[in-house]
């Protein structure tokens, strides 16, 4: 079951990139956190330039990313795959990758600069 959920994550990221080609031009990351009793995200930190953030908002990409992250967190929690509450979505050179973080890491990494 873990393999199926992880495969779904990868396919979902590929679909997001296919639907929003503008992501291919961006380099940054989104750090996210869902509280233990919450089925959805409770905090995010967006590590992009001001103009990139505007593009994400105007094109509806930000809402699509948030919706997808909610689904992925929910799936991991449902299937008891850990880590499942904190992570970082990397957007770099036309690729999307999720780095799932151990509990308590997102609060620290939200303030780090991305490279």
C-alpha positions in Angstrom: 0.0 0.0 0.0 2.9 2.4 0.8 4.2 1.9 -2.7 0.8 2.8 -4.2 0.6 6.0 -2.2 4.1 7.0 -3.1 3.4 6.3 -6.8 0.2 8.4 -6.5 2.3 11.3 -5.1 4.7 11.2 -8.0 1.9 10.9 -10.6 0.1 13.9 -9.0 3.3 16.0 -9.1 3.8 15.1 -12.8 0.1 16.1 -13.5 0.5 19.4 -11.7 3.6 20.2 -13.8 1.8 19.2 -17.0 -1.2 21.4 -16.1 0.9 24.4 -15.0 3.8 24.7 -17.4 4.8 27.9 -15.7 6.3 25.8 -12.9 9.1 24.8 -15.3 10.4 28.4 -15.1 10.4 28.6 -11.3 13.0 27.7 -8.7 12.0 27.6 -5.0 10.2 25.6 -2.4 7.1 25.4 -0.3 7.5 24.2 3.3 4.3 22.9 4.7 2.8 21.6 8.0 -0.4 19.9 9.1 -1.2 19.7 12.8 -1.7 16.2 14.1 -5.5 16.6 14.5 -6.0 18.4 11.1 -6.7 16.6 7.9 -5.3 19.6 5.9 -2.4 21.9 5.9 -2.3 24.4 8.8 0.8 26.4 7.7 2.9 27.0 4.7 6.0 29.1 3.9 6.7 30.0 0.2 10.3 30.4 -0.8 10.1 32.2 -4.1 10.9 35.7 -5.5 8.1 38.3 -5.3 7.4 38.1 -9.0 7.3 34.3 -8.8 4.8 34.5 -5.9 2.6 36.9 -8.0 2.7 34.5 -10.9 1.7 31.6 -8.6 -1.3 33.5 -7.3 -2.5 35.1 -10.6 -2.4 31.8 -12.5 -4.2 29.8 -9.8 -1.1 27.6 -9.3 -0.9 28.4 -5.6 -4.4 27.1 -5.0 -3.7 24.0 -7.1 -0.5 23.3 -5.1 -2.3 23.7 -1.8 -5.1 21.4 -2.8 -2.6 18.8 -4.0 -0.6 19.0 -0.8 -3.8 18.6 1.3 -4.6 15.4 -0.6 -1.1 14.0 -0.3 -1.0 14.7 3.5 -4.5 13.2 3.9 -3.5 10.0 1.9 -0.3 9.5 4.0 -2.3 9.9 7.2 -5.0 7.6 6.0 -2.5 4.9 5.2 -0.3 5.6 8.2 2.7 6.3 6.2 5.3 8.4 8.1 6.4 11.1 7.9 3.0 12.5 6.9 2.6 16.0 8.5 5.5 18.0 7.4 7.5 18.5 4.2 8.9 20.6 1.5 7.9 20.7 -2.1 10.9 21.6 -4.2 10.4 23.3 -7.6 13.6 23.4 -9.5 14.6 23.2 -13.2 11.2 21.9 -14.4 10.9 19.2 -11.7 8.8 18.9 -8.6 9.8 16.7 -5.7 8.5 16.3 -2.2 10.8 15.9 0.7 8.9 14.6 3.7 10.3 15.9 6.9 10.4 14.3 10.4 8.1 15.9 12.9 9.2 19.3 14.2 11.5 19.9 11.2 9.2 22.1 9.2 9.1 24.9 11.7 12.9 25.3 11.5 13.2 24.7 7.8 10.5 27.3 7.0 13.0 30.0 7.8 16.0 28.5 5.9 17.0 29.9 2.5 16.6 27.5 -0.4 19.4 27.0 -2.7 
